[in-house]
Amino acid sequence: MPKQNLRVPFGYELPKEREKERGTIWVYDSFEGYTRQELLVLLKVAEERHFAKIVFYPLHEETIRRMDKRAAEPYYRRVEALEQLIEEADPLTDWTIERFEGKRKKYTPADTAFRFLEEKYRSPFFLYVTGETARKLAGYEGFDHWLTKVRLLIAGGEDESMPSLLVKHAGRWEHVPRGSGENAEA
């Protein structure tokens, strides 16, 4: 079979394969008191890294009560406020609010939530959490298994010490700016 020559303009470079949208970022949080600046930082990270989808996973009150030992605002109010924030921000990346915990209406272990998200969405997976949530998740028995499956993006908490599990798997997580005290809109 004869070889076919292609004609391209001078200076043409093939598009990079890595620039395609790929992966899913799970945002595992209570979203209580979530600010526009925090959302803008998250959206900027998602756009810079070319994620295909952002999945917001609001925690149910019972899950928050078990994790934090405190009462939380009702689930539906936090979801409505989050939805309004996202619509105002008008992100370029595809997004969804996963209402799995709202349907269950009870405590959902992190392992169950991650398994559900893993089955439903496309890999590779990135888990976006606050520093406080990352330390709590690291204390759970089966979380080391999840550190091999997901890459952890920790919002803020650079100056705080990390649990030994996260220190052991230092290559599987990184800090991203939180956005509360910075000018995230610039």
Backbone hydrogen bonds, N-H to C=O, Kabsch-Sander energy under -0.5 kcal/mol:
donor,donor_aa,acceptor,acceptor_aa,energy
5,N,3,K,-0.5
8,V,6,L,-0.5
12,Y,9,P,-1.8
19,E,16,K,-0.9
20,K,17,E,-1.5
22,R,50,H,-2.8
23,G,123,S,-0.7
24,T,124,P,-2.6
25,I,53,K,-2.4
26,W,24,T,-0.6
26,W,126,F,-3.5
27,V,25,I,-0.5
27,V,55,V,-3.3
28,Y,26,W,-0.8
28,Y,128,Y,-1.4
29,D,27,V,-0.8
29,D,57,Y,-1.4
33,G,31,F,-0.7
34,Y,31,F,-0.9
39,L,35,T,-1.9
40,L,36,R,-2.7
41,V,37,Q,-2.1
42,L,38,E,-2.0
43,L,39,L,-2.8
44,K,40,L,-2.2
45,V,41,V,-2.2
46,A,42,L,-2.4
47,E,43,L,-2.2
48,E,44,K,-2.6
49,R,45,V,-2.0
50,H,47,E,-0.7
51,F,46,A,-2.2
52,A,23,G,-1.8
53,K,23,G,-1.2
54,I,94,D,-2.2
55,V,25,I,-3.0
55,V,53,K,-0.5
56,F,54,I,-0.6
56,F,96,T,-2.9
57,Y,27,V,-3.0
57,Y,55,V,-0.5
59,L,29,D,-1.5
64,I,60,H,-2.3
65,R,61,E,-2.7
66,R,62,E,-2.0
67,M,63,T,-2.2
68,D,64,I,-3.4
69,K,64,I,-0.6
69,K,65,R,-1.4
78,R,74,P,-1.9
79,V,75,Y,-2.3
80,E,76,Y,-2.3
81,A,77,R,-2.4
82,L,78,R,-2.2
83,E,79,V,-2.7
84,Q,80,E,-2.2
85,L,81,A,-2.2
86,I,82,L,-2.6
87,E,83,E,-2.4
88,E,84,Q,-2.0
89,A,85,L,-1.9
90,D,86,I,-1.7
94,D,52,A,-0.6
96,T,54,I,-2.0
98,E,56,F,-2.9
98,E,96,T,-0.6
99,R,97,I,-0.6
103,K,99,R,-1.6
104,R,100,F,-1.8
105,K,101,E,-2.2
106,K,101,E,-0.5
113,A,109,P,-2.2
114,F,110,A,-2.9
115,R,111,D,-2.2
116,F,112,T,-2.2
117,L,113,A,-2.3
118,E,114,F,-2.6
119,E,115,R,-2.0
120,K,116,F,-1.5
121,Y,117,L,-2.2
125,F,149,K,-0.6
126,F,24,T,-2.1
127,L,151,R,-2.6
128,Y,26,W,-3.5
128,Y,126,F,-0.6
129,V,127,L,-0.7
129,V,153,L,-2.2
131,G,155,A,-1.2
134,A,130,T,-2.5
135,R,131,G,-2.0
136,K,132,E,-1.8
137,L,133,T,-2.9
138,A,134,A,-2.2
139,G,135,R,-0.7
139,G,136,K,-0.8
140,Y,137,L,-1.6
143,F,140,Y,-1.1
144,D,141,E,-0.5
145,H,142,G,-0.7
146,W,142,G,-0.9
147,L,143,F,-1.7
148,T,144,D,-0.7
148,T,145,H,-0.7
149,K,146,W,-0.8
150,V,146,W,-2.5
151,R,125,F,-1.9
152,L,150,V,-0.5
152,L,172,R,-2.7
153,L,127,L,-3.2
154,I,152,L,-0.6
154,I,174,E,-3.0
155,A,129,V,-3.2
155,A,153,L,-0.6
156,G,154,I,-0.7
156,G,176,V,-2.6
160,E,157,G,-1.0
167,V,163,P,-2.0
168,K,164,S,-2.7
169,H,165,L,-1.7
170,A,167,V,-1.1
172,R,169,H,-2.2
173,W,170,A,-0.8
174,E,152,L,-1.9
176,V,154,I,-2.8
184,A,182,E,-1.4
186,A,183,N,-0.8
